[in-house]
Amino acid sequence: MSEFALDGFAGEIGVRYGNAIIRGTYSTARDAGNRDSFPESFQIARGNDRFGVLEDDREEAYGLNAEVFIPNMKLGLFGRYGRYENRDLGEGADTYVIGASLLDLFTPDDRLGLAYGRGLSNDEKRQGKQLDVLELYYDFQFLPNLRLGFSVQGRDDFNETVLGVRVKSDFDVTPRGRFAR
């Protein structure tokens, strides 16, 4: 019979100042067989013909997110940085994204944006392509509870192009009436 253990934690703290938001996140847990580490980690020798991430490895992740909206330009700017550490493997990796969005360009509440990012990767151990992505996206309110979006991405040293369609739906499940003020 296995024992119950509280062996993970995740937290976030954020500060809003005017039109700017800064958030920091931290999480720690065991891999638990997910094997969702950075790609280069699976080639690291651990001895006894074992490589990469093991189920019991302690993982930690840190993140920083900053966003600012400039109302008179209807422009949003954002930047995100993340750091992953496998404490047992003794290796880590970084990821980041920067971008901008223009709002209310063609219709009310639409967005046109451009973002550049690097996937989670260890620069010292990587062989081959950079894990870069450049994305151009556009989305708009299609119906009252439905947004429709389109994107084009250049990936893998910009040798691969991916077209995307996004559908986002919002539903308010809270009761109205006697509880509303």
FILUM-526504 format. One record per atom (N, C-alpha, C, O): z, x, y; residue in three letters. Coordinates in steps of 0.1 Angstrom, whole numbers, padded with zeros to 4 digits, always signed. Atoms other than C-alpha are relative to their C-alpha. Example, Ala and Ser with C-alpha at 12.3 -4.5 7.8 and 13.67 -1.06 7.14 Angstrom:
# residues 2
+0000+0009-0012ALA;+0078+0123-0045ALA;+0000+0009+0012ALA;+0007+0019+0012ALA;+0000-0009-0011SER;+0071+0137-0011SER;+0008-0008+0011SER;+0009-0003+0022SER;
//
This chain:
# residues 181
+0000+0008-0012MET;+0000+0000+0000MET;+0000+0009+0012MET;+0008+0018+0013MET;+0001-0008-0012SER;-0009+0014+0034SER;+0010-0005+0010SER;+0015-0016+0010SER;-0010+0003-0010GLU;+0015+0015+0063GLU;-0007-0003+0013GLU;-0018+0002+0016GLU;+0005+0004-0013PHE;+0009-0001+0097PHE;+0004+0011+0010PHE;+0015+0015+0010PHE;-0003-0010-0010ALA;+0006+0025+0124ALA;-0008-0003+0013ALA;-0020-0005+0013ALA;+0006+0001-0013LEU;-0001+0022+0161LEU;-0004+0014+0004LEU;+0004+0022+0008LEU;+0005-0013-0001ASP;-0023+0052+0164ASP;-0012+0001+0010ASP;-0020+0010+0009ASP;+0010+0000-0010GLY;-0045+0045+0194GLY;+0005-0005+0013GLY;+0014-0013+0013GLY;-0003+0004-0014PHE;-0044+0039+0231PHE;-0012+0000+0008PHE;-0021+0009+0007PHE;+0011+0000-0010ALA;-0068+0029+0258ALA;+0006-0006+0013ALA;+0013-0016+0013ALA;-0005+0005-0013GLY;-0061+0024+0295GLY;-0010+0003+0011GLY;-0019+0012+0010GLY;+0009-0001-0012GLU;-0079+0020+0328GLU;+0008-0003+0012GLU;+0016-0012+0013GLU;-0006+0002-0013ILE;-0068+0023+0364ILE;-0011+0000+0010ILE;-0020+0009+0009ILE;+0010+0001-0010GLY;-0089+0013+0393GLY;+0005-0002+0014GLY;+0016-0007+0016GLY;-0003+0002-0014VAL;-0088+0014+0431VAL;-0012-0005+0007VAL;-0023+0000+0006VAL;+0011+0006-0008ARG;-0108-0007+0454ARG;+0003+0003+0015ARG;+0015+0000+0019ARG;-0002-0003-0014TYR;-0112+0005+0490TYR;-0012-0005+0008TYR;-0023+0001+0007TYR;+0012+0006-0007GLY;-0135-0017+0512GLY;-0011-0004-0011GLY;-0008-0012-0020GLY;+0012+0002+0009ASN;-0169-0017+0494ASN;-0001+0010-0011ASN;-0011+0011-0018ASN;+0000-0011+0010ALA;-0160+0012+0471ALA;+0010-0003-0011ALA;+0021-0008-0009ALA;-0009+0001+0012ILE;-0144+0011+0436ILE;-0001+0013-0008ILE;-0011+0019-0010ILE;-0002-0012+0009ILE;-0131+0041+0416ILE;+0009-0004-0011ILE;+0020-0009-0009ILE;-0007+0003+0012ARG;-0120+0037+0381ARG;+0001+0012-0009ARG;-0009+0020-0010ARG;-0002-0010+0010GLY;-0105+0061+0356GLY;+0004-0006-0013GLY;+0012-0015-0013GLY;-0003+0005+0013THR;-0103+0055+0319THR;+0004+0011-0010THR;+0000+0023-0008THR;-0005-0009+0011TYR;-0086+0072+0289TYR;+0001-0008-0013TYR;+0006-0019-0013TYR;-0003+0006+0013SER;-0086+0064+0252SER;+0002+0011-0010SER;-0004+0022-0009SER;-0002-0009+0011THR;-0074+0081+0221THR;+0002-0008-0013THR;+0008-0018-0013THR;-0001+0007+0013ALA;-0076+0072+0184ALA;-0005+0010-0010ALA;-0010+0021-0007ALA;+0006-0008+0011ARG;-0087+0085+0150ARG;-0014-0005-0002ARG;-0017-0017+0002ARG;+0014+0004+0002ASP;-0123+0084+0141ASP;-0001-0012-0010ASP;-0010-0020-0008ASP;-0001+0011+0010ALA;-0115+0061+0111ALA;-0014-0003-0007ALA;-0016-0014-0011ALA;+0012+0001+0008GLY;-0149+0067+0095GLY;-0012-0005+0009GLY;-0022-0008+0003GLY;+0011+0005-0008ASN;-0170+0055+0125ASN;-0011+0010+0002ASN;-0023+0006+0003ASN;+0010-0010-0001ARG;-0188+0088+0128ARG;-0009-0002+0013ARG;-0021-0002+0012ARG;+0008+0003-0012ASP;-0198+0080+0164ASP;+0002+0011+0011ASP;+0002+0008+0023ASP;-0002-0011-0009SER;-0194+0114+0179SER;-0013+0005+0006SER;-0023-0002+0004SER;+0012-0005-0006PHE;-0219+0135+0198PHE;-0009+0006-0011PHE;-0003+0011-0021PHE;+0009-0004+0011PRO;-0250+0145+0177PRO;+0003+0014-0005PRO;+0002+0016-0017PRO;-0002-0014+0004GLU;-0242+0183+0176GLU;+0012+0002-0009GLU;+0013+0011-0016GLU;-0013-0002+0008SER;-0208+0177+0160SER;-0002+0000-0015SER;+0006+0005-0022SER;+0003+0002+0015PHE;-0223+0168+0126PHE;-0005+0013-0006PHE;-0007+0013-0018PHE;+0005-0013+0006GLN;-0236+0204+0122GLN;+0010+0011+0000GLN;+0007+0022-0004GLN;-0011-0010-0001ILE;-0203+0222+0128ILE;+0007+0001-0014ILE;+0012-0009-0019ILE;-0006-0002+0013ALA;-0190+0237+0096ALA;+0015-0001+0001ALA;+0021+0005+0010ALA;-0015+0002+0001ARG;-0154+0228+0086ARG;+0006+0007-0012ARG;+0018+0007-0014ARG;-0004-0006+0012GLY;-0152+0248+0054GLY;+0000-0009-0012GLY;-0001-0022-0010GLY;+0001+0008+0012ASN;-0153+0236+0018ASN;-0012-0009-0001ASN;-0010-0020-0005ASN;+0012+0008-0001ASP;-0188+0224+0023ASP;+0001-0013+0007ASP;-0006-0023+0004ASP;-0001+0012-0009ARG;-0177+0198+0049ARG;-0005+0004+0014ARG;-0002+0015+0019ARG;+0006-0002-0013PHE;-0194+0194+0082PHE;+0004-0012+0009PHE;+0006-0023+0004PHE;-0001+0011-0010GLY;-0188+0174+0114GLY;+0014-0007+0000GLY;+0024-0001-0003GLY;-0011+0009-0003VAL;-0164+0146+0121VAL;+0006-0005-0013VAL;-0001-0009-0022VAL;-0007+0006+0012LEU;-0138+0136+0095LEU;+0008-0013+0004LEU;+0011-0014+0016LEU;-0006+0013-0002GLU;-0122+0102+0092GLU;+0014+0001+0008GLU;+0017-0008+0015GLU;-0014-0001-0006ASP;-0087+0114+0103ASP;+0000+0008+0013ASP;+0011+0010+0018ASP;+0000-0008-0012ASP;-0099+0134+0133ASP;+0005-0008+0012ASP;+0002-0019+0014ASP;-0005+0006-0012ARG;-0081+0127+0166ARG;-0011+0002+0011ARG;-0016+0013+0013ARG;+0010+0000-0010GLU;-0106+0118+0193GLU;+0007-0005+0013GLU;+0015-0014+0013GLU;-0004+0004-0014GLU;-0100+0115+0231GLU;-0012-0002+0008GLU;-0022+0006+0007GLU;+0011+0002-0009ALA;-0122+0102+0258ALA;+0005-0003+0014ALA;+0015-0010+0015ALA;-0004+0002-0014TYR;-0119+0103+0296TYR;-0013-0004+0007TYR;-0024-0001+0004TYR;+0011+0005-0008GLY;-0141+0086+0321GLY;+0003-0002+0015GLY;+0015-0005+0018GLY;-0001+0002-0014LEU;-0146+0084+0358LEU;-0012-0008+0005LEU;-0023-0004+0002LEU;+0011+0008-0005ASN;-0167+0057+0375ASN;+0002-0003+0015ASN;+0013-0006+0019ASN;-0001+0002-0014ALA;-0174+0054+0412ALA;-0012-0009+0005ALA;-0024-0006+0001ALA;+0010+0009-0005GLU;-0194+0026+0429GLU;+0002-0003+0015GLU;+0014-0004+0019GLU;-0001+0004-0014VAL;-0201+0018+0466VAL;-0012-0009+0003VAL;-0023-0007-0002VAL;+0010+0009-0004PHE;-0220-0011+0481PHE;-0001+0001+0015PHE;+0009+0000+0022PHE;+0002-0001-0014ILE;-0236-0007+0515ILE;-0007-0013+0005ILE;-0019-0015+0003ILE;+0005+0014-0002PRO;-0240-0044+0527PRO;-0013-0001+0009PRO;-0022-0008+0006PRO;+0011+0002-0009ASN;-0264-0039+0557ASN;-0013+0006-0006ASN;-0024+0002-0002ASN;+0012-0005+0006MET;-0289-0020+0534MET;-0002-0008-0014MET;-0012-0006-0020MET;+0000+0007+0013LYS;-0281-0043+0503LYS;-0002+0010-0011LYS;-0011+0008-0020LYS;+0002-0012+0009LEU;-0278-0010+0484LEU;+0013+0003-0007LEU;+0024+0004-0001LEU;-0012-0004+0008GLY;-0254-0002+0456GLY;-0003+0014-0006GLY;-0014+0016-0011GLY;+0001-0013+0006LEU;-0248+0034+0445LEU;+0011+0002-0010LEU;+0022-0003-0008LEU;-0010-0001+0010PHE;-0230+0044+0414PHE;-0001+0014-0007PHE;-0012+0020-0008PHE;+0000-0012+0007GLY;-0220+0075+0394GLY;+0011-0002-0011GLY;+0021-0007-0008GLY;-0009+0000+0011ARG;-0203+0078+0360ARG;+0000+0013-0007ARG;-0010+0019-0010ARG;-0002-0013+0008TYR;-0189+0108+0341TYR;+0009-0003-0012TYR;+0019-0010-0010TYR;-0008+0002+0012GLY;-0175+0108+0306GLY;+0002+0013-0008GLY;-0008+0021-0008GLY;-0003-0012+0008ARG;-0159+0135+0285ARG;+0007-0005-0013ARG;+0016-0012-0014ARG;-0005+0003+0013TYR;-0153+0132+0247TYR;+0005+0013-0006TYR;-0001+0024-0005TYR;-0006-0011+0007GLU;-0130+0156+0228GLU;+0004-0004-0014GLU;+0010-0014-0016GLU;-0005+0001+0014ASN;-0125+0159+0190ASN;+0010+0011-0001ASN;+0006+0023-0003ASN;-0011-0010+0000ARG;-0091+0176+0189ARG;+0000+0008-0013ARG;+0003+0020-0012ARG;-0001-0007+0013ASP;-0093+0185+0152ASP;-0012+0009-0002ASP;-0011+0020-0008ASP;+0013-0009+0001LEU;-0129+0199+0154LEU;+0000+0011+0011LEU;-0006+0021+0009LEU;+0000-0010-0010GLY;-0121+0217+0186GLY;-0012+0001+0009GLY;-0015+0011+0015GLY;+0013+0001-0008GLU;-0153+0206+0204GLU;+0000-0013+0007GLU;+0006-0023+0004GLU;+0002+0012-0008GLY;-0163+0181+0230GLY;-0014-0001+0006GLY;-0022+0008+0003GLY;+0013+0002-0006ALA;-0192+0168+0249ALA;+0001-0009+0013ALA;+0011-0015+0015ALA;+0000+0007-0013ASP;-0201+0153+0283ASP;-0012-0010+0001ASP;-0022-0008-0006ASP;+0010+0009-0003THR;-0222+0124+0296THR;+0001-0004+0014THR;+0012-0004+0020THR;-0001+0004-0014TYR;-0231+0112+0331TYR;-0012-0009+0003TYR;-0022-0008-0004TYR;+0011+0009-0005VAL;-0252+0086+0349VAL;+0002+0000+0016VAL;+0013-0001+0021VAL;+0001+0003-0014ILE;-0262+0083+0386ILE;-0011-0010+0003ILE;-0021-0010-0005ILE;+0010+0010-0002GLY;-0281+0055+0401GLY;+0002-0008+0013GLY;+0011-0006+0020GLY;+0000+0008-0012ALA;-0289+0030+0428ALA;-0007-0013-0003ALA;-0016-0014-0011ALA;+0005+0013+0002SER;-0296-0007+0430SER;-0002-0007+0014SER;+0006-0006+0022SER;+0003+0008-0012LEU;-0313-0028+0457LEU;+0002-0015-0004LEU;-0003-0019-0014LEU;-0002+0014+0003LEU;-0302-0064+0459LEU;-0008-0009+0009LEU;-0012-0005+0020LEU;+0007+0011-0007ASP;-0319-0096+0471ASP;-0014+0005+0005ASP;-0017+0003+0017ASP;+0013-0006-0004LEU;-0353-0078+0472LEU;-0011-0011+0001LEU;-0018-0012+0011LEU;+0011+0010+0000PHE;-0377-0106+0462PHE;+0006-0015+0000PHE;+0000-0024+0005PHE;-0007+0013+0001THR;-0353-0136+0454THR;+0015+0003+0002THR;+0020+0014+0001THR;-0015-0002-0002PRO;-0316-0142+0462PRO;+0006+0004-0014PRO;+0003-0001-0024PRO;-0008-0005+0012ASP;-0293-0123+0437ASP;-0009+0007-0010ASP;-0005+0008-0022ASP;+0008-0009+0010ASP;-0321-0102+0421ASP;+0004+0015+0003ASP;+0010+0018+0013ASP;-0003-0014-0001ARG;-0317-0065+0415ARG;-0011+0009-0005ARG;-0018+0006-0015ARG;+0010-0011+0004LEU;-0341-0035+0413LEU;+0008+0013+0001LEU;+0014+0016+0011LEU;-0008-0012+0001GLY;-0325-0003+0402GLY;-0007+0012-0007GLY;-0016+0010-0014GLY;+0005-0013+0006LEU;-0332+0033+0392LEU;+0013+0008-0004LEU;+0022+0009+0004LEU;-0012-0007+0005ALA;-0307+0053+0371ALA;-0005+0012-0009ALA;-0015+0011-0016ALA;+0002-0012+0009TYR;-0307+0088+0355TYR;+0013+0003-0007TYR;+0023+0003-0001TYR;-0011-0004+0007GLY;-0284+0098+0328GLY;-0002+0010-0011GLY;-0014+0012-0015GLY;+0001-0010+0011ARG;-0276+0123+0301ARG;+0009-0006-0011ARG;+0021-0009-0008ARG;-0008+0005+0011GLY;-0264+0111+0267GLY;+0011+0010-0004GLY;+0010+0021+0000GLY;-0011-0008+0005LEU;-0232+0124+0251LEU;-0005+0012-0008LEU;-0012+0011-0018LEU;+0006-0012+0006SER;-0241+0160+0243SER;+0009+0012+0003SER;+0015+0013+0014SER;-0007-0013-0002ASN;-0226+0195+0239ASN;-0011+0010+0004ASN;-0019+0014-0005ASN;+0011-0009-0005ASP;-0248+0218+0260ASP;-0001+0014-0007ASP;-0011+0019-0010ASP;+0000-0013+0007GLU;-0237+0250+0242GLU;-0005-0001-0015GLU;-0010+0009-0020GLU;+0004+0001+0014LYS;-0244+0237+0207LYS;-0014-0008-0002LYS;-0019-0008-0013LYS;+0012+0007+0002ARG;-0275+0216+0214ARG;-0012+0009-0002ARG;-0013+0020+0003ARG;+0012-0007+0003GLN;-0308+0227+0200GLN;-0011-0011+0002GLN;-0010-0022-0004GLN;+0011+0010-0002GLY;-0340+0210+0211GLY;+0001-0007+0013GLY;+0006-0002+0023GLY;+0002+0008-0012LYS;-0345+0182+0235LYS;+0014-0004+0007LYS;+0024-0005+0001LYS;-0011+0006-0008GLN;-0321+0171+0263GLN;+0001-0014-0003GLN;-0009-0021-0006GLN;-0002+0014+0003LEU;-0307+0137+0258LEU;+0000-0008+0014LEU;+0009-0015+0017LEU;+0002+0006-0013ASP;-0320+0125+0292ASP;-0006-0014-0001ASP;-0014-0017-0010ASP;+0006+0014-0001VAL;-0328+0089+0302VAL;-0002-0003+0015VAL;+0007-0001+0023VAL;+0003+0005-0014LEU;-0345+0077+0334LEU;-0004-0014-0002LEU;-0013-0018-0010LEU;+0002+0014+0002GLU;-0345+0039+0337GLU;-0003-0007+0013GLU;+0004-0005+0023GLU;+0003+0009-0011LEU;-0361+0015+0361LEU;+0002-0014-0005LEU;-0004-0017-0015LEU;-0003+0013+0005TYR;-0349-0020+0358TYR;+0000-0010+0012TYR;+0001-0007+0024TYR;+0000+0011-0009TYR;-0352-0054+0375TYR;+0006-0012-0007TYR;+0002-0015-0019TYR;-0004+0013+0006ASP;-0333-0086+0368ASP;+0003-0010+0011ASP;+0004-0007+0023ASP;-0001+0011-0010PHE;-0330-0120+0385PHE;+0007-0012-0007PHE;+0007-0013-0019PHE;-0005+0012+0005GLN;-0313-0153+0381GLN;-0011-0010-0004GLN;-0019-0014+0005GLN;+0011+0009+0005PHE;-0336-0174+0359PHE;+0004-0014+0000PHE;-0004-0023+0004PHE;-0006+0013-0001LEU;-0314-0204+0355LEU;+0015+0002+0005LEU;+0019+0013+0006LEU;-0013-0002-0005PRO;-0279-0211+0368PRO;+0010+0009-0008PRO;+0018+0016-0002PRO;-0009-0008+0009ASN;-0261-0195+0338ASN;-0008+0011-0008ASN;-0003+0016-0018ASN;+0008-0009+0008LEU;-0289-0172+0327LEU;-0008+0010+0010LEU;-0015+0007+0019LEU;+0007-0011-0007ARG;-0302-0138+0341ARG;-0010+0006-0010ARG;-0008+0007-0022ARG;+0010-0005+0008LEU;-0334-0123+0328LEU;-0004+0014+0007LEU;-0005+0015+0019LEU;+0003-0013-0005GLY;-0342-0086+0331GLY;-0010+0008-0008GLY;-0012+0005-0020GLY;+0010-0008+0007PHE;-0368-0060+0323PHE;+0003+0014+0004PHE;+0007+0017+0015PHE;-0002-0015-0003SER;-0366-0022+0321SER;-0011+0008-0007SER;-0017+0004-0017SER;+0009-0010+0006VAL;-0387+0008+0313VAL;+0009+0013+0001VAL;+0014+0017+0011VAL;-0008-0012+0001GLN;-0370+0040+0301GLN;-0008+0012-0004GLN;-0017+0010-0013GLN;+0006-0013+0005GLY;-0382+0076+0297GLY;+0012+0007-0007GLY;+0022+0010+0000GLY;-0011-0007+0008ARG;-0361+0093+0270ARG;-0004+0013-0006ARG;-0016+0016-0006ARG;+0002-0012+0007ASP;-0358+0125+0251ASP;-0010+0010+0007ASP;-0021+0012+0003ASP;+0008-0009-0009ASP;-0371+0150+0277ASP;-0012-0007+0005ASP;-0022-0001+0008ASP;+0010+0009-0005PHE;-0392+0121+0289PHE;-0013+0000-0008PHE;-0024-0002-0003PHE;+0012+0001+0010ASN;-0415+0122+0258ASN;-0001-0013-0006ASN;-0011-0016-0013ASN;+0000+0013+0007GLU;-0406+0087+0247GLU;+0002-0011+0011GLU;+0010-0009+0020GLU;-0001+0012-0009THR;-0411+0054+0267THR;+0005-0012-0008THR;-0001-0015-0018THR;-0005+0012+0007VAL;-0391+0023+0258VAL;+0000-0011+0011VAL;+0005-0010+0022VAL;+0000+0012-0008LEU;-0397-0011+0273LEU;+0011-0010-0005LEU;+0013-0011-0017LEU;-0011+0009+0004GLY;-0368-0036+0273GLY;+0000-0013+0007GLY;-0005-0014+0019GLY;-0002+0013-0006VAL;-0360-0072+0280VAL;+0015-0003-0002VAL;+0020-0001-0013VAL;-0014+0003+0001ARG;-0324-0083+0287ARG;+0002-0015+0004ARG;-0004-0020+0014ARG;-0004+0014-0003VAL;-0309-0118+0287VAL;+0015+0000+0001VAL;+0021+0005-0008VAL;-0015+0001-0002LYS;-0274-0124+0301LYS;+0003-0014+0003LYS;-0002-0020+0012LYS;-0004+0014-0002SER;-0257-0157+0299SER;+0015+0000+0003SER;+0023+0007-0003SER;-0014+0002-0004ASP;-0224-0167+0316ASP;+0004-0014-0002ASP;-0003-0023+0002ASP;-0006+0014+0001PHE;-0203-0197+0306PHE;+0014+0000+0004PHE;+0022+0009+0000PHE;-0014+0001-0004ASP;-0171-0208+0322ASP;+0007-0009-0011ASP;+0004-0021-0011ASP;-0007+0008+0011VAL;-0148-0220+0293VAL;+0014-0004+0005VAL;+0021-0010-0003VAL;-0013+0005-0005THR;-0118-0227+0315THR;-0001-0014+0004THR;-0011-0018+0009THR;+0001+0014-0003PRO;-0109-0263+0319PRO;+0001-0003+0015PRO;+0007+0005+0023PRO;+0000+0004-0014ARG;-0116-0280+0353ARG;+0008-0013+0001ARG;+0012-0019-0009ARG;-0008+0013-0002GLY;-0097-0309+0368GLY;+0014+0002+0004GLY;+0017+0008+0014GLY;-0014+0000-0004ARG;-0060-0311+0367ARG;+0006+0014+0002ARG;+0016+0016+0008ARG;-0005-0014-0001PHE;-0055-0273+0364PHE;-0006+0007+0012PHE;-0001+0017+0016PHE;+0007-0007-0011ALA;-0079-0264+0392ALA;+0008-0003+0013ALA;+0013-0014+0015ALA;-0007+0002-0013ARG;-0064-0260+0427ARG;-0010+0000+0011ARG;-0006-0001+0022ARG;
//
